[in-house]
Amino acid sequence: MAKYIAFRADGSVDTGIGHIKRCLSLAQKFMREGFQVLFISRSLTPELEAEIKTSGADYIRIPTTSERENRYFHSAWLNGTESDDASLSREILVKYGCESNNELSLIVVDHYALGKPWETELNSLAPLLVIDDLCDRSHHCNWLIDQTIGRQKGDYLALVNSDCQLLLGPQFSLLRDEFSQWRPKSLTRRKDIQHVNNILVTLGGVDKNNKSLMTLSALEKSHYSGKITLIVGSGNPNLYSLEDAISKSLNKIRLVINSDKMSEEMTDADLCIGAAGTTSWERCALGLPTINLVIAKNQETIAENLSQAGAAINFGLLENEDDILRLKNLIDHLISDVAILKKLSEASSQVCDGTGLHRIYSTVNEKLCLM
């Protein structure tokens, strides 16, 4: 009988695409090791659904309901109730196992609106791994991953069962192999940087509030005259306004939609203006100097802790014309003093080496073999 891993995660305009992306990284590792993978989702963009299917994983959608609850800060993201979600997920897993003649080995859940009640019901089917970075609700699981820099076991001790194994910090970041492969080249080229010739702007796969446009405005006002690479997702609701701004800009802006070469794009960049989300660890693995924008509440801790480590600049919120001017001034300061960028690069490269995926797989699979 073959074995399979189940993932429960969503990706939408509200939740962003980071949860699905990091789950896909782990899923692909398990698939390379011979496991079949099933994704269960309630909200998923067409682009993410296609990416899951292209990866070789199976996909089943849970229907949304009109019922809502406010048990957690992000409960509204579930488009249903936690108990309903648990029941439906359980039914899917039992039916899928029977129909595919596969044995369920592990359940991975990455959702801010699911916690201990959901996990307790599903944990009876298979060992459970939780991916979280909020540290704001109770869990019942075998493993918990939190990639946040500075996260300590004491942060979770009151929130997890006593036998839960905590995998904390960027050393357990869920990065695709391409980042560890490009790391040597990226770090080497940064040692000799003399000028900023390419600024990368990447503010999430959705960026529903169009911080990308505000960032382009800051760059337009700055003294920077080099290349700008703007990477967005095809699910970005502001593509028209971005394309219009680019067509009118005096800057040399290259728009990339759904890049499949992020490691190369980051390696080629001299400075990044990015969201302080899951791509923070990608940039650290490649030593890419970064101005972090906080575009969601759950990014505040990441941005602040990276700043404290000297690994990135925490710009904070980009909300109005004053913020645009502040960002413009910061860009001018950085492009005039590359010594700052070299220090940021060195510090960020110490945060994450890009091999967290292998640490996670080894840790989890070792115990699965004993169960």
N, C-alpha and C positions, 0 to 999 in steps of 0.2 A: 504494500500500500504506500502510495506517495504521500509526502507531507506538504502542508501549505501553511502560509502565514497570512493573517487577516489584518488589514489596516482600516481604522475608522478615523477619517479626517475629512474636512470640507475646504473648499477654496472658492471664494466669491468676491464680489466688490467689497462686501463688508468685512469678511475675514482675511482678505488678502490671499496670496498664492503660496506663502512661505510654508504653511503646514503641509500641503501636498508635496511641495518640492523637497522638503527634508525627508518626508516619508518615502518618496520615490528613491532617494539616494540609498536609504536603508533597504528598501524593497529590492532594488537592483543588485545589491550585495548578496542578499539571500537567494535571489534567482540564479546568480552566478554559481552559488554553492549547491544548486539543485532543487531548491524549494519552489513550489508554485505560490503565487501571490494573489490575493483577493483584496480589492479596495471596496469599502462600503462608504458611501457619501450621501449626504442629503442635499447639499448645495455645491455645485461644481460648474465652473465655466466650461463652455464647449472646448476651449483650447486645452484645459487641464484634463478633461475627459479623453480627448484625443491622445494626449501625451501618456496617460495611463495605459490606454489600449496599445499604443505603439511600443511601450516598454515590454509588452508580453504578459502583463498582469490582467486578471479578470476584474470586472467592475459591476457592481450592483447598486442601484440608487434606492434610498429610503424616501418614501413620499413625505412631503411637508404637511403640517397640520396648522390649523388656526389657533391651537392652544399655545399659551405662553406661560412662562414662570420667571421669577426673578431670584432664584436660589443663589446664583453667582453673578459677578459683575458683568460677564459676557453671555448670560443665559439667552438673551434675545437672538444671538447668532445661531441658535440651534434650529429655529423654525419648527419648534415642537417642544415636547417635554422630555426630560431626562429619562423618566420611567418608560415612556412610549418608545424612545430611541433604543433603550436597552432591550426591550421585548422584541422589537423588530430586528435588531441586530442579531439577537440570539436565534430567532427563527431562521434568518438568512444563513447563519453559520451552520446550523444543524442540517438544513436542507441542502446547502452547497456541498457539505461533506458527504452526504448520502448520494447525491447525484453524480459527484465527481469521483467518488470512491477514494477521496483523499482524507488524510488524518490531520486535524488541526493541531499545529505545534505551538503557535504563539499568536497572541492578539496584541496589536500595537494601537494605542489610541493617542491622538494628538488633537485635542479640542478643548478650548477654554471654557466651553459650556457643559463639559462632562467631568464628573468627579467620582467620589467614593461609591455612591449608590449604583451608578452604571457599572463601575468596575467590579463591584462585589457580585453583581448578577452574572457578568460575563466571565469572571475569573474561575467559575466552576467548570467552564468548558476547556480552558487551557491557561497556561501561564500568561501573565499580562505585563506589558511594558508600556509605561506612560512617558510621553514626551511633553514637557512643560517648561515655561520660563517665567511664570507669574508668581508662583509660591503663594497662592491666595485661597486654596481650598484643600480639603482632605482627600486622600487617595488610598486605595487598597490595591496593591500591585506587587509584582515580584521585583521589578526594576523601575527606576525613575531616572530619566535623563533631563538635566537642565544645563544647557550650554553656557549660561550666563557667567561672564567673568566675575570673580569675587564671590560666587555662590558657595556657601558653607553647609556642612551637614546639619549644623544646628538650626539652619533656616527651615529645614523640613522635618525635623525629628517629631514635632508635635502634629504633623500633617500626614504621616505615613505609618503603616503597620511596622512592627519592630523587626520583621524579617525582610523588609524591602531593602534591596541593594541600591544605593544612591550613586549615580554616575554624574558627577557635577563638574562644571567648568568647560572651557573651550577645548580641553584635551579630548572631550567627547563630542565635539562638533560633528554634525552630520553632513560632511562635505563629500562630493563626488571625487573619484580618484584623480581627475584632471588637475585639481588644485595642488595636490602633493607632487604631481608630475611636473607642473610648470613652476613650482616654488623655486628650485635652484636658479633657473634663468631669470625669474622676476627679481629675486634678491640680488643677484649679481649685477644686473643693469642699474639698480638703484644706487649702488655705491659710487658710480661715476656721474650721476646726474648733475648737470650744470645749469640747465634751463627747463622751465615748464613748457612743454610743446604740445601736450595732449591732456585735456581735462575730461574725465569721465563723469557723466551725470547719470545716476541710476537710483531712482526713488520708488522702487517697488514695481511689481508686475501690473498693478492696478492704478495706484496714485489718483484716486477718485477726486481729491481736492486740488489736483493740478499744481503741486509744488514744483514740478518740472518747469512749468511756464514761468513761475516766479524766479526760479534759479537761472533760467536763461536771461531773464530781465536783469538780474544782478551781474551776470557775465557781460551782458551788452553794455552796461554802465561802467564796467571795470576797464583797467588798462590792458587786460589780457587780449592778445591778438592771434594766439595759436589755434590749434584744432580743438574742437569740442565734439565729443562722442556722447550722444544721448541714447540710452537704452530704455525701451519701454516694452510692455506686454501688449499683445494684440487686443486684450480685453480692456485696455485703458480707454475710459469714456471720453477722453479729451484729445484724441488723436488729431481731429480736425484743427483745433486751435493751435496745437503744437506745430503741425505742418504749415499752417498759415504764418506763424511767428518765424519759423525757420526760413520760409521763402522771402520774408521781408528783412531778415537779419543781415548785418554787415559781417557777422562772424562766420567762420568756416565750421558749420555744424553738420555732422553726419548722424542721421537718425537710423537706429537699428531696432527693429521690431522682433521680439522673441529670439534673442541671440542664443545660438547653440554653441557659442565659443566664449563664454564669459571669462574663463581663465586666461585666454589669449587677450581679450579686450582689457582686462585688468592689468595684465603684464605689460601691455603697451602704453598704459596710462601713467602719467607722472603725478597726478593728483586726482582724487575722487571727491565728488559731492554726493553723498549717498544717505539712504535711510538707515537708521540705527536698528535694523532688524536682523534677520537670519543671514543676510549677505555680509554682515560685519565680519563673520568668521572667515568667509572667502577672502575678503580684503586683507585680513590679518595674516592668513596663510601665505599670501603673496607679498606681504610687506608694503601694501599700497597706502600711502599717506592719504588720510581721509578727513573731510569736514562732515561730521554726522549731523543730519537733520532729524529731529524727533517728529515723526508723522503719525504716531499712535502712542497711546499711554503706556503700553507694555514695552516701549522702546526706551523709556526714560532711564531705567536702571542700567541697561546696556550702554547707553551713551555716556552716562555719568561715570560708570566704572572704567570704561575704556579711556576716558579723559583722565581719571585719577592715575591710571597706569602709564600715562603719557603716550598711549597708543593711537589716539585719534583726538580731534578737536570737537568738543560738544558745542555745536552752535545753538541747539535747542529748537524752539519753534520758529517757523517761517510763516508769518501771518499777514504782514502789512507792508506798506512802503518803507517804513522805518527799518523793518527787518531786512528788506531787500538792499537798502543802503548799507546796513551793517554787514551783510554778506559780501557786498561789493568791496567794502573796505578790507575785509578779511582776506578775500581773494588777492587783492592788490598787495597786501602784506606778505602773503605766502609766496607769490610768484617773484617777489623781490628778494627773498631770503631762502634759498634752497637748503641752507643748513638746517632749518626747522623741519623741512620735509625729510631729510636724511635721519634726523632723530626720531621722527614719527615712524618712519619705515622700520628702523631697527627695533623700536619698542613694540610695534604691532607684530612684527615677525616672531617675537618671543611669546606672544599670547597663544598662538595656534600653529601647529605644524601640518595640519591638513590630513592627519591619519586617524582621526577620531573614529571614523566608520569601522576601521579594522579593530580598534580596541573594543568597541561596542559589540561587534559580531563575535569576537573571541570570548568576551565575558559572558554573553548571553548563550551562545551555542554550547559552551562548556557545561553550563548547568542544564541546558535542554537535553544534552546527551545522558545526563545522570537521572533525569526524571522518568 
